[in-house]
């Protein structure tokens, strides 16, 4: 891939995969982070309540439920609160307290708090400024119906939450980077690299479709990319063959135009000579001269069309009604002029059978099929032409007793330059015959082939 066409690092598929992976992993970590912070806050406060319970039990165990002021201050500092209150079923007791307890800014009861409420309280603690004083209520451990209240500064709770949150965030970031890197490397190996090979192959094919060697495609993996690469290779192969065939046809068209120009002059001279031969006293010459003149007329007309249109495009058929047997006989006489080197020609068409078609074009169709059948049958073989009415059509069959059409030729039977059954052939004869039949609204198909011979069937509408 050229440098100017290669995407920048920011816009590359690899970078986008890496960024999206980090974002998605961080989103997943956030979904874990928020509940974990709320749970940590609850655990922290429950630990404070448990320590307050122990301090309260120390006071309740003292004579008269009173302790010295110095011990009270030491217990408050140890627990980290400003005061401890125990609510019993019969009374409410202030067990530990500073001389001037601060005013309470917010009260939180942990005994029946909902999960979403706990999450909101935790987030509020993290974003609020230091200086608030909280009252926390929880169950007492020494009595079933009792509960404990503590008065505490929020600063220590907030500092613990921020420290815990930072640790969770750092761990989440590390996990997301590691996960994103592993996923990035995996996707790069499984997707990005084969996609780059596909892209390089496509660009190289676009620059030179006829090149035999292109960048290797990621085939053989067994996944969807491998399937796409296989189909791309097949498509490129078919397009390459089509381009070669198109260039071949273009070169052939130019050559035909040049040849037709000179061939027309040669045929015109031959036509003059053949007309002189028609005045010969030799009976054989007089019998064959009209056929020669007719053949030369067809050849000259074809050359003129090639020169006029620059190709061998056929004019629309000009159908007339005529007896098919006489046309088949004319084709047979042309193909078996030298009887010693030609197969037997069997005209099995009924005398009264008529067709509605362009006589000259149908002559060319039968000539192409008959010549192929004669070459397949050989000197000792036989060519049969039969016809009958079938389901609103005239079915014409041209068959031989040769060795059959090879498998490779059957796969490309009506494709020029690749559908020939013999070495050195072009395959144009069958292509021309099929096009002429289709112009009449009919079909030409290979009915059967094998070691016992081959049969082509023409269907023409009545």
PyMOL commands that set and color helices and strands:
alter all, ss='L'
color gray80, all
select helices_A, chain A and resi 13-61+63-65+69-79+115-127+154-207+224-277+283-309+324-335+339-341+359-377+407-411+428-439
alter helices_A, ss='H'
color red, helices_A
select strands_A, chain A and resi 83-87+92-97+106-109+133-139+147-153+320-323+344-347+354-357+382-390+393-400+443-450+453-461
alter strands_A, ss='S'
color yellow, strands_A
deselect
rebuild
show_as cartoon
